[in-house]
């Protein structure tokens, strides 16, 4: 585990050398291959060194972090072309990846909290430093205060656990089961805000709309998964009380997911629509984790990986249109099939994955989650039907609005997709649809 840590550390000086932009990206890809080939035990934590280690959950999320980081560099070519602080940008991405790597691989609960919070800083810099509109300052403040406000109780809860147990290793938490309401709320709320759960989701659409493409990609792909990862880890010691309380989060998530799906139809900004669709998907994940059964845990893990790739790819697509038209409005982005017929295929493939069509990971995740939620209560079927139906609805709405219709006459110069753009989209779509062949890896690790 330390070897990857050092590799990331030593990539930071490279960022400040001249003409190293693509070199850093290639090194990230190389690191991805190295990490993919490292040994993994399905049952236990492995590769232990210096309080770092990973099991199956961490492994998938670390892979996703490195993969998305390399694609972020690829998608931000315009920064390199315009020489817009591209060195600082690379340094920021590597620092963010370092924090995410440590968050997912650290075995100590307090250190997990520390890196969980530290990943906010580079994200904030991405939004404020490379965002587009002046409102990005406000969006950054929303992100910061929502997350920090909910995180202080988590810190106090971790101190309480340490006072009782005298150790904080995540692996040993399974020997305890606390039945305390205040501890339960303080440990869980930070992760629900990060997911984000409906009612505490307001920071997400703001942050997404104001962030640059790289900020949106990392927010959608990894930052939302920190919440899910935290819940999967922390609910081990809160099983008794969660059985009493879980219905509350389930009801909020399912009704909230349905309401947010409806709200997607009111959006006229492409990024805003994709951001709201993330909230709808994450609401099902919260429901699945809260059922605390096998299907729910598996499904939430698979959907988190699938949504990370799919959502990131959709943000890339909206950014490609933005770079050409300087607008993300659905009123201006029309009739794109006339100008970029090949890109239309990628829009279709991403949208079909977003509505959980086979053979995407999203389908497998949603089947598992629907299984777990219906086994918990058959009444949840009503909301799940609505969420699934409207999920297909807003995906088609976004696709048909952007690709069909009468195009805007003010587009006087236009060029189709470049090979770099098609490569980014392929690197999002291929893992998303090929990984289903190794679904046994994700499904059988308890």
Helices and strands as residue ranges (DSSP letters): H 2-15, H 21-36, E 46-49, E 52-54, H 56-75, H 77-81, H 86-105, H 109-130, H 136-165, G 170-175, H 181-195, H 202-210, H 213-218, I 219-223, H 224-234, G 235-238, H 239-264, H 270-291, H 294-325, H 336-339, H 341-354, H 361-376, H 380-403, H 419-434, G 435-438, H 439-443
